[in-house]
Amino acid sequence: MSRSVAGRRSLLVRRLRAATLRQLVYNSPLAPVPAYNSNGLGLIPPAAAGDEALELLAEGGFTALKVRVGRDSPADDVAAVRRVRAAAGDGVTLVVDYNQGLALGEALQRCRALDAEGLAWIEEPLRYDDLDGHARLARDIATPVMLGENFYGPREMLAAIRAQACDLVMPDLMRIGGVTGWLRAAALADAAGIEMSSHLYPEVSAQLLAVTPSAHFLEYVDWATPILARPLQLRDGLAQPGEAPGVGLDWNDEAVARFALE
């Protein structure tokens, strides 16, 4: 091999190592991604939801929050959403998540009760693979239906889109098939005219959403923050994708050793 060829290959390798994931895929400049805080607002008493909402908004200047629903009483779910709305204000985007907790009949009742609350979406009210049931819900309620965290590969997402089972999608980076699966899913969402958000893995998902044509929201959780050398940065409710090589992750070796299980 000539020195000139070897030199060019060496230069290419160095450039690839120094490139971010998003730059490798699309050669696009880094851009912030809208995020919602998913760190709290579980099935707590409605009276406590307002104060917790204010704490979550302050964590990164957020303007969007997720509220978990599925309490014993549908009225308590409505009350919790209203407490959050009263504390956060009308300018904050609210979404809710049933975590697959309902059967169709109850889902119709409960989701209709939430239709007047100005929610951006209702997530997984039914078992994730009940596409017929979700299609019925999507037709019969006013609030958009969100699916996606349990799509195992882009073909499952395509099946949901074809069944008209959801208005919005939010793939999980691992389950959708990593970077390749994500990019295929993003193309499907774009072709269908459906907005696409993310599920977990915010440090990597922020880079992928930045090259997703129909990008909507990043789901933010801080679960990995204690063991990262450079945690994901948030300003004014926007996630700032990392600029480190590859997917942008560097471990805090001292913290990893401290939290390791023997």
N, C-alpha and C positions, 0 to 999 in steps of 0.2 A: 504494500500500500504506500502510495507516495506521501511525503510529508504534508503536501498541500491538502490532500483528501483527509488524512488523519487530523490535521489542524481544524478543518471545517467541521468534522464530526465532533471533535472535542468542544468546539465553540457551541455547536448545536446542543450538546448534552448540558453544558453550563447554562445556556439560556433556558432550557426546559426545567432544570432544577430551580432556577430563580423565578420562574413564572408561576403566577397563581393559577388555580384551577380554572377560574373564569376567563383569564387571559388565554389559556391554552385552548379553551373551547371556542370562544368567540372573539378573542382579542379586543375585548370591550374594556373601557375604563371602569374603575371601581365606582359604584353608586350605592347610596344608602337604600335600605329596604324597609317599608312600613312593617311594624311589629306590634303584636298584642301580647300583654303579659298573661301568661298561663300558670303562674307560680302559686296561685291560691284560689280563694273563693270556691272552696269545696262545699259539701253539704252541711254548712254551718247554720246556726239559727239565723233567720232573716234579719233579726235586730242587729246582728254583728256584721252584716255584709257591707254596710256603708262605710264603716271605719276601715275595714280591711281593704276595700276598694281604693280609698284614698292613699293607703300605704303602698299598694301595688302601683298606682299611677306615678307615685313619686320616685319609684326605683330607677326609672330611666326616662322620665318625662313622657311616659306613655300616654297615648290618646285612644287606646283600645284595650279591652279586658275580656277575658273568658269567665263565665259564671257557670258552675256545675249545677245541674238541675236533676230532679228525680227524687225529691223528698216524698214522704208518705202522703202528704197532702198537696194536691196541685195548687191550692191557694197559697201555700208556703213558698212554692217556686215563684209564683207571680210576685209575692211580697218581697222575696229576696232580690229579684230583678229590679223592682221598683225602688228598693232601698239603695241599690248600687246606682241606679239612674239619678236619684235625688242627690246623692253625695257627689257623683262624678260630673253631672251636668249633661245637657243635651248634646254637647259637642263631642262626647266620647262614644266611640263605637263599642257596642256590646254584642257578644256572641254567647250562645249557651250550648252545653254538651250534655246529652243524656247517657252517653257511654253504653249504648245498646240496651238500655234498661227497660224498654216498653214493648208491649204487644200492640198490634195495629189499632185495635179499638181504643185503647187508652191513649195511644199516641195521637190519634185524631183529636180526642178531647183536650189533652194537655197542650198540644201545639196550637190549636185554635185559641186556647186561652191566652197564649203568649203572642198571638198575632198583632195585638194592639200595642206591643211594648217597643216597637221600633228596632228590633234585633236585626243584625246583619246576616245571621244564619242560625239554624238549629242543627246541631251535629249528631249524627248517628242515633236517632231516636229508637230505631229497631235493630235487631241483629244485623250485623254488617252485610251479610250475604243475602238478606231478604230484599232483593231488587224489586220484586213486584210490589211489596208493601211500601217501600220507599217511593216507588213511582206513584202509587196511590196518594201518599202524603204530599208529594211534590205537586200533584194536580190540585189537591183539595185545601191546602193551606196557603196563606199569603207570604209567610216568611220563607226565604230560600232554604233548601235542604242541603246540608254539607255531608259528603262522604269522602273516604279516601285513605285514612290511616291504615286500613286493613286490606288495601289492594295489594295482592301478592303478584306483582308484575304488571306491566302496561296493559296486557290483554284483559285483566280483570277490570281495569279502569275503562277500557273500551266497552266491555259488556255493560257496565253501569251507565255509560253515556248512551249506548244504543237503547237501553231499557228506559231511558229518561227517568232514572232513579234519583237523580240529584241535580241541583242547580249550580253547585260549586264542588270543587275537588281539592283535597289536601293530601297528597301522597306522603308516605313515610319513606325517608331516604333509604333505609335498609330494605324494607319490604318491597318497594317498587323496583329494586334491582340496582341500587347504587347509582353512580353518575350516569351510566348508560341508560338504565331503566328510567331515571328521572327525565333525561332529555327526550326519550321516546314519549313519555307521558306528557311532557310539556308540549310536544308537537300535536298530540291528540287533543289536548285542551284548547290549544290555539285554533286548530281546525274546526272544533266544535263551538268556538266562541264562548268558552267557559273559563271563568277566573280560577286561578290555581294558587293555593296557599301551601304551607308546609306543615309537617307534623314532626315535632321534636328535632334533635340534632341541629340546633340553630346555628352553630358555628360554621357548619358546612352548607346547610340549607340556605344561608344568607347569600353565599356565592352563587348557588344554583338558581335561586329566585331572581338574582340580578340579570340572568340571561334567559329567563322564562318570559315569553312574549305576553302571556296573560297573567303575570304575577299579581297577587292580591296581598296576602299578609304572611309574615313570618310568625310562627308560634315560638314565643320566647320562654325558655325555662333556664334556670341558672344551675342546673344539676352538676354540670362539669366544671363550673367556675373554680372550685377549690383546688383542682388539680391541673389547671391550665396556666402556662407561663404568661399568656396574653389572652385573657378572657374577651369574649365578644363585647365590643363597645356599643353603647346606646346613647343617642342624643336626640332629645325632642321626639321620642317615640320611634326613631329610625335606627335600625341596626346598621352598623358600619362594617361591611365585610372585611375580613383580615387580608393583609397583603403579604403574609408569609408564603413561602413556596408551597405548591401543592394545594391541599385543602385548607391550609392556613392554621394547622394545629401544632402547638409545641407544648410538651408536658412540663409541669413543674415537678422536677424529679424528686425534690425534697418532700413535697406534699404527697406524691404518689407513694413514696416509701413509707411515709407516716400513716397513710390510710390503708396500706396493703393488708390483706388478710393472710394469715399464715395457714 
